Amino acid sequence: MDADSRILMMNNACELQWGLRFKDLYDTDASQFFPPEQMKFFLAKDKEVFESASQIDFEEIIWNSSLKENRIVHTFKKPFCSSSGKPLYLVGMSVDITERKKAEHRIMEMATYDMLTGLPNRTLLMDRIKQALEQGRRNQKQVAVLFIDLDNFKVINDSLGHDVGDLLLQEVAARFVTVVRREDTVARHGGDEFIVLLSNLYKAMDAEVVAQKILDVLNLPFQIDDVELHVSGSIGISLFPDDGKNIWMLLKNSDIAMYHAKKKGRNNCQFFKSEMNKRANERHSMEVDLRNALKCSELLLHYQPIVNIDDTKVYSMEALLRWRHPKNGLICPTKFIRLAEETGMIALIGEWVLRQSCLQIKAWREQGYEVPKLAINLSAIQFRQKTLVADITRILDETGLEGHCLILEITESELMENVEEVVRTLQQLRALGIEISIDDFGTGYSSLSYLKRYQINTLKIDRSFVCDISDNPEDTAIIAAILAMADNLKIHVVAEGVETEEQLFFLASHGCFRFQGYYFSEPLPAPEIESRIWKRINP
């Protein structure tokens, strides 16, 4: 570029940056393309201009005529002087930093936004809550934190796959955004947990109104890959300043309230109350203890016989899990199985039960006992694991047992989700020789038409019907109907919770030939089974 601002030379980088060709611009006026401050910089000759030019270091947006898009350019300079310090000339350089800026923007998005749903992530949420609390203090307004957990999302994820689960999460996130104000924040906290931040509230009930809107949009069906899905949510609400004056207390207390909503039956919202803290601390303590239970060999199995009424012979036994807590003594599974399912520990515990049961059968056989079939309970989460059949096959191979040694007990509700997948799983289990029993029959909601399709071997009448069999005509009618139906379908029936001779007589007179309960034996540890049961049935 000469003193008259004529373009005399342009390198390839300059051509690419501007989208112009040097052969088309040679000897043209450069001021047509460069702003005045750059022209002054490029043509500087004296010290004064050098010193003023030293301030030129900036970014600008330019139009690239070839690419038909704006580009971001960073321009800077460097003076060259003689050995005596006399200014000679300036060399300026412009660098296209468009891609770098785009990369920085992507990195910023990855750091602050959830990549799956596009919602703010926990990092950005913390900043939003901090700002909302500062504003709430100034304006003396309330701030609400809503902790949302999707009910039974893991079941959908495990049964239909993570791809479907991810699409469902995206749809859920989109619905949440539609029911809040522009100033509010919907964030993904992780997994199937979401946080909604509501600022500038006049009263606490405003938060409940939003929570109910969230529950309402969740209750509408989702159409994912031509499959209709249904999901609900449990919501915990904490309020600033009453339930916490900082981010962490509000999040903790809304989480506690959410678990309270789950215990209330799910698909509801609950405000945090101070007494929830005690229960939450107890739950946390039990969770920590349960995680250590497997490591410290605190879990054990008791066994309860299932008896044929005609000859009092033990037809099978049920393996019943117990937890020998170092401080609280023997704990029944009703106290900790739900916790194990919620925390994901049920998979490890379930595999331990299966392996330990097989090892016990093997040990009894080695002692010369004629061991009947052993019934093992499967949780809904275990039953829907894609690796269930492979895991059972592996454990049978490792212990050297055959499938016909086992009976797997599942509940009615497990038959209703993803029927085709249930059928395939049951067929694979039967191919191993394993019998299938429906536990707690009569308390669920399964269609009786499924019983034949699933080829169930045994129904176990829930103990709640048996205990009032002599005083409650409705229970009597239900049991009679179950027995008649099972007889027609050629399905065996076991009555649970039999404790009296009167109950036994009624069941026998209506065609029930197998029973389980304290009338015959309470659940016993393996050594007592050997001394009290085997000696009786293995003379």
C-alpha angles and dihedrals in degrees: 000000000000132000091274091058093252117154107242101162138015125178127218093261091057091049091052094045095053098029089235131124122231094219088060093047104041112131093005125130108272092205087077089069108025127062118244095255090057092046090054090050096048094048097043113139108160137057095254092056090043090056093046090044090056087077093062108108114120148130125241141171116244132182117245106209094197097049093036091224142099118263129198113234130189114206123195138158143217124201121220119208137183122253088267091054097255112149111246107171145323126245114206128194133190120198125197104231097171096115092045090053091049090050091049089051091050091049090050090050091049090051096050108023133060108248095214102048102019089232123132111277128222093279094056091038091059090054092048092050091049091053092045092052092049090050091046091054092051096045096034090233130141125253122203129204114199115198110200126191120182112235116237093352090139090061090057092044094050097042101040101027137253094279091063090042091054092050090050091052090052091052092047091051091050091052093049091055091056095061100050133073123261090251093054126088129229111192136176109236095188139291107002094338123110134183124210117196116202116189134189096026120172096201139010094245090067087071092051090052090056091044091054091050088054091051090048095053090046091054091061111094120261120221108210120170092338090308120116110224131188125202135165134194142228114215130196120193128202124180133213124256100008099053099032141344097212139049098257097050092049092050093045094049094045088051090052091049090050092057088049088055089053091052089050089063102280125256091079142089128240132191117228116261126189094239089062088072092068092052091045092053090049090050092049091049091051091047091054091046092048092052088055094044094081093044092049096044092242095139119089140166130241121194129217121193123235106211135206106231095213097063103005088240117154105250094180142333132233119227108223121195121231133180118215099206113200092228107019099043124220113002123194119225093249086074098053113014094086089052090049090053094048093049096043094244092117093086093059093041092048092051090048091053092049094047094044091050092052092047090051092052089050092049093050092049090051088054089056099254122145097234119203124214115296120223118213126189119232121202119225090252092053093048092054096048110117090220095054098107093041091049092050091047091050094050092047090051093047093050095039095236132136124237093241088072090072140069117193116209120207131170128247094250091061090064094061102062117084096345097197092054090048090053092051092048093049091048091053092049092049089050086062089054094253119146121224123221128185109224125210091011114194097034097081135064106245121142111249089223089072093063094077094042092052092047093223115194100203142017119205112207109223116251091235089073095044099050094063097034094123097045105033116067091191091059089046091053093047093051092047090051093049092050093048092048093047091050091054091048092045091239121147119237129211119191113214127208098028107167108151138052089237091059090046093051093050093049092047093048090054095049104268109141103174129057142171129201149088092299087079104019142334118232108286136193116249097263092054091047087057095049100037106028110024093051089055098047099028103049 
